[in-house]
């Protein structure tokens, strides 16, 4: 019988708790330890599960035998936690972004390859069964030649000037909305189409030049609240994207449309259990996320009966489960995003930042 995979989670905020939920659903994995700077969070989670808890992740790596570390820390810590795990010989599943700079990302990819550390970054939208079906229809030719890709990632949680979050300060004058949520859409588009984004022309905007912190202090805002982006893929296909964290009424609205020769395909995260097929003759067909309607990899990962909405949590579970299968069962799931995939997305976001300053198309490759 195979020993259980010993897993540690570093960072116990919202996303760390969701990782813990997903790991507990994987039959051959167990949570062996947790770490967070907040001792109360450590006490709660370690006490709930009867496991070791640390306020210093380096002590966790020194004292515990860990097979996989889940890095759910704030963005500024991603590089150092990922690197520390890799050099310790621990496999790593990281939240995005992979690191703060392209150079750091390149170092992590190199180290992971040298140390043979199994690695993944949590671009979980690509693990939604409807998205996987969209990719399948593009890749197997059923949809025909692609004409255009377009979509958006919209939120409203920073729409008021009194809305404040650590991301506003942490990003400095670099990309914020483009890095935080635009990155997900860039990965989604590349995954579905199967080709790299080669150049971008971005027009970022700032809705509030200053924001008020909870203590009343006003601070200057130097990073983007959103952007409009024109995109060219490596084969010349064009795409466009609208990103916003200040659009009232949009809670976590990710949408992508791939318009092809035979039909268009549309998916929205807030209606995540359906793939909409648009036809010139015959209107629209709504395909539910159920195994009897899907093909290839998508068929296996649509594990709920149709009508039982497969949403964000299911996609997160799928992404993590695929990673564990990649590592310990030697399978290959294209919907599991690697460090190299995440580095490509970082290059796209960096090019968007340069384009916004220079007001022109910027080549990535």
C-alpha positions in Angstrom: 0.0 0.0 0.0 1.3 3.4 -1.0 2.3 5.7 2.0 0.3 8.9 2.3 1.8 12.0 0.7 2.9 14.3 3.5 1.8 17.9 2.8 2.4 21.2 4.4 0.6 24.5 3.8 2.4 27.8 4.4 0.0 30.8 4.6 -3.3 30.2 6.3 -5.5 33.0 4.9 -8.5 32.6 2.6 -6.6 30.7 -0.1 -4.6 28.6 2.3 -7.8 27.4 3.9 -9.2 26.4 0.5 -6.0 24.5 -0.3 -6.4 22.6 3.0 -10.0 21.7 2.0 -8.9 20.4 -1.4 -6.0 18.4 0.0 -8.3 16.7 2.5 -10.4 15.4 -0.4 -7.4 13.7 -2.0 -7.3 10.1 -0.7 -3.6 9.5 -0.7 -2.5 12.9 0.9 -2.5 14.1 4.5 -1.7 17.5 6.0 1.4 17.0 8.2 2.1 20.6 9.2 1.1 24.3 8.7 2.9 27.6 9.1 1.8 31.2 9.2 3.1 34.5 10.7 -0.1 34.8 12.7 0.2 32.5 15.8 -3.6 32.5 16.2 -4.1 31.0 12.7 -1.4 28.5 13.4 -3.0 27.5 16.7 -6.5 27.1 15.1 -5.4 25.0 12.1 -2.8 22.9 13.9 -5.3 22.3 16.8 -8.2 21.4 14.4 -6.1 18.8 12.6 -3.8 17.7 15.5 -0.7 18.5 13.5 2.5 20.5 13.9 2.2 24.3 13.6 4.9 26.9 13.0 5.2 30.7 12.8 8.4 30.3 10.7 8.2 28.2 7.6 12.0 27.6 7.6 11.6 25.8 10.9 8.8 23.7 9.3 11.2 22.7 6.5 14.0 21.9 9.0 11.9 19.8 11.4 9.3 18.0 9.2 9.5 15.3 6.6 7.4 16.9 3.8 6.7 15.6 0.3 4.8 18.6 -1.0 4.6 22.2 0.2 1.7 24.5 -0.7 2.9 28.1 -0.9 -0.2 30.3 0.0 1.7 33.3 1.3 1.4 36.9 0.2 3.0 37.6 -3.2 6.1 39.2 -1.8 7.1 35.9 -0.1 6.5 33.6 -3.1 10.1 33.6 -4.3 11.8 32.9 -1.0 9.3 30.2 0.1 9.4 28.5 -3.3 13.2 28.6 -3.4 13.6 27.3 0.2 11.3 24.3 -0.5 13.1 23.4 -3.8 16.6 23.5 -2.3 15.3 21.3 0.6 14.2 18.7 -2.0 10.5 19.4 -1.4 8.0 19.4 -4.3 6.1 22.7 -4.5 2.6 23.9 -5.4 2.6 27.7 -5.4 0.0 30.3 -5.6 0.6 32.8 -8.4 2.6 34.9 -9.2 5.6 32.6 -9.3 7.8 35.4 -8.1 8.2 39.2 -8.0 10.5 39.6 -11.0 11.2 37.8 -14.3 14.8 37.1 -13.0 13.4 35.4 -9.9 11.0 33.4 -11.9 13.8 32.2 -14.2 15.9 31.2 -11.2 13.0 29.1 -9.8 12.5 27.3 -13.1 16.2 26.6 -13.3 16.4 25.4 -9.7 13.3 23.2 -10.0 14.7 21.5 -13.1 18.1 21.0 -11.5 16.7 19.6 -8.2 14.0 17.7 -10.1 11.3 19.2 -7.9 7.8 18.6 -9.2 6.3 22.1 -9.5 3.0 23.8 -10.2 1.3 27.2 -9.9 -2.3 27.6 -9.1 -3.9 28.8 -12.3 -7.1 26.8 -11.3 -9.5 28.2 -14.0 -7.9 26.0 -16.6 -8.9 23.0 -14.5 -12.7 23.7 -14.8 -14.2 20.9 -17.0 -15.9 23.4 -19.3 -12.6 25.1 -20.0 -10.9 21.8 -20.6 -13.7 20.9 -23.1 -13.2 24.2 -24.8 -9.5 23.4 -25.2 -10.3 19.9 -26.4 -12.5 21.2 -29.2 -9.9 23.7 -30.3 -7.1 21.1 -30.2 -8.9 18.3 -31.9 -10.2 20.6 -34.7 -13.9 20.2 -34.0 -14.4 23.9 -33.7 -12.5 24.7 -36.9 -10.0 27.4 -37.4 -9.9 30.1 -34.7 -10.8 33.7 -35.8 -10.7 35.6 -32.5 -10.4 35.3 -28.7 -11.8 37.9 -26.4 -12.9 38.2 -22.8 -12.7 40.0 -19.5 -11.8 39.6 -15.8 -14.0 42.0 -13.8 -14.3 42.6 -10.0 -15.7 45.5 -7.9 -14.0 45.1 -4.5 -11.8 48.2 -5.0 -14.4 50.4 -6.7 -14.6 52.9 -3.8 -11.7 55.1 -2.8 -12.1 53.9 0.8 -11.4 50.3 -0.4 -7.9 49.4 0.5 -5.9 46.1 0.4 -2.3 45.1 0.8 -2.0 44.6 -3.0 -2.3 48.4 -3.5 0.9 49.0 -1.6 2.8 45.8 -2.4 2.8 46.2 -6.1 4.3 49.7 -5.9 4.3 51.2 -9.4 4.2 47.8 -11.1 1.1 46.0 -12.4 -1.6 45.2 -9.9 -4.9 44.3 -11.5 -3.1 43.0 -14.6 -0.8 40.8 -12.4 -3.5 39.8 -9.9 -6.4 38.8 -12.2 -5.2 39.6 -15.7 -2.6 36.9 -15.3 -5.3 34.3 -14.9 -6.9 35.3 -18.2 -3.6 35.3 -20.0 -3.0 31.8 -18.8 -6.5 30.7 -19.7 -6.3 32.0 -23.2 -2.9 30.4 -23.8 -4.1 27.1 -22.4 -7.3 27.0 -24.5 -5.6 28.0 -27.7 -2.5 26.0 -27.2 -0.2 28.8 -28.4 1.8 31.6 -26.7 1.0 35.3 -26.5 3.7 37.0 -28.5 3.0 40.7 -28.1 0.6 43.0 -26.3 -0.6 46.6 -26.4 -2.0 47.6 -23.0 -3.8 50.8 -21.8 -3.9 50.6 -17.9 -5.9 53.0 -15.8 -6.2 54.2 -12.2 -9.7 54.9 -11.0 -8.6 56.5 -7.7 -5.3 58.4 -7.5 -5.4 58.1 -3.7 -7.1 55.7 -1.4 -8.0 55.9 2.3 -6.7 53.2 4.6 -8.8 51.9 7.5 -6.9 54.2 9.9 -7.9 57.2 7.8 -4.4 57.8 6.2 -4.6 58.6 2.5 -2.0 57.0 0.3 -1.1 57.6 -3.4 -2.1 54.8 -5.8 0.6 54.0 -8.3 -0.6 50.7 -9.7 -3.4 49.9 -12.1 -7.0 49.4 -11.2 -7.6 47.8 -14.6 -6.6 47.9 -18.3 -7.7 47.2 -21.9 -5.2 44.9 -23.7 -4.8 44.1 -27.4 -3.0 40.7 -27.9 -1.3 38.9 -30.7 -0.5 35.2 -30.4 2.6 33.7 -31.9 0.7 32.6 -35.1 -0.8 36.0 -35.6 -4.2 35.4 -34.1 -5.6 38.5 -32.3 -7.3 38.8 -29.0 -8.5 41.4 -26.6 -9.1 41.6 -22.9 -10.7 44.0 -20.4 -9.5 43.9 -16.8 -11.0 45.8 -13.9 -11.2 45.7 -10.1 -13.5 48.7 -9.9 -16.6 47.6 -11.9 -19.6 47.7 -9.7 -21.7 44.5 -9.6 -18.9 42.3 -11.0 -17.9 40.0 -8.1 -15.4 37.6 -9.7 -16.4 37.6 -13.4 -14.0 35.7 -15.7 -15.2 35.3 -19.2 -13.6 34.0 -22.4 -14.9 33.5 -25.9 -13.1 31.6 -28.6 -14.8 32.4 -32.0 -14.0 29.7 -34.5 -15.0 28.6 -38.0 -17.7 26.1 -37.0 -19.0 27.8 -33.9 -18.0 30.1 -31.0 -17.4 28.9 -27.5 -18.1 31.0 -24.4 -17.4 30.3 -20.7 -18.1 32.5 -17.7 -16.7 31.7 -14.2 -19.9 33.0 -12.5 -21.9 30.4 -14.6 -19.1 27.9 -14.5 -20.9 24.6 -15.1 -21.9 25.5 -18.7 -20.1 25.9 -22.0 -22.1 28.0 -24.5 -21.8 26.9 -28.1 -22.9 29.7 -30.5 -23.9 28.7 -34.1 -24.8 30.9 -37.0 -27.6 28.6 -37.9 -29.3 27.2 -34.8 -28.7 29.8 -32.1 -27.0 28.7 -28.9 -26.4 25.4 -27.2 -25.6 25.2 -23.5 -23.5 22.2 -22.7 -23.6 21.2 -19.0 -20.4 20.2 -17.2 -21.1 16.5 -17.1 -19.0 13.5 -18.3 -21.6 12.3 -20.8 -21.3 15.6 -22.8 -17.5 16.2 -22.6 -14.5 14.6 -24.3 -10.9 13.7 -23.6 -9.5 14.9 -20.3 -12.5 17.1 -19.7 -14.7 14.0 -19.5 -12.9 12.5 -16.5 -12.8 15.8 -14.4 -16.5 16.6 -14.9 -17.4 14.3 -11.9 -20.7 15.9 -10.8 -24.1 15.0 -12.4 -25.3 17.7 -14.8 -27.2 20.4 -12.9 -24.8 20.2 -10.0 -22.8 23.3 -10.6 -19.0 22.7 -11.0 -17.5 26.0 -9.9 -14.4 27.6 -8.4 -13.8 25.1 -5.6 -14.1 22.1 -7.9 -11.6 23.6 -10.3 -9.2 24.2 -7.5 -9.6 20.6 -6.3 -9.1 19.4 -9.9 -5.9 21.5 -10.3 -4.4 20.2 -7.0 -5.5 16.6 -7.7 -3.9 16.7 -11.2 -0.7 17.9 -9.6 -0.6 15.1 -7.1 -1.2 12.6 -9.9 1.5 14.2 -12.0 4.0 13.8 -9.1 3.1 10.5 -7.6 1.4 8.5 -10.4 3.5 9.9 -13.2 0.6 11.0 -15.3 0.6 14.1 -17.4 -2.3 16.6 -17.2 -1.9 19.7 -19.4 -4.4 21.5 -17.2 -1.8 21.5 -14.4 0.3 24.7 -14.8 4.0 24.4 -14.3 6.6 27.0 -13.1 7.5 27.4 -16.8 3.8 28.2 -17.7 3.7 30.7 -14.8 7.0 32.3 -16.0 5.4 32.8 -19.5 2.5 34.6 -17.9 4.9 36.8 -15.9 6.5 37.8 -19.2 3.1 38.8 -20.6 2.3 40.9 -17.5 5.7 42.6 -17.7 5.2 43.4 -21.3 1.8 44.9 -20.5 3.5 47.2 -18.0 6.1 48.3 -20.5 3.4 48.8 -23.2 1.4 51.0 -20.8 4.4 53.3 -20.3 5.6 53.3 -23.9 2.1 53.4 -25.5 2.9 50.8 -28.1 2.9 47.1 -28.9 5.6 45.3 -26.9 7.0 42.0 -28.1 7.4 39.1 -25.6 9.2 36.7 -27.9 
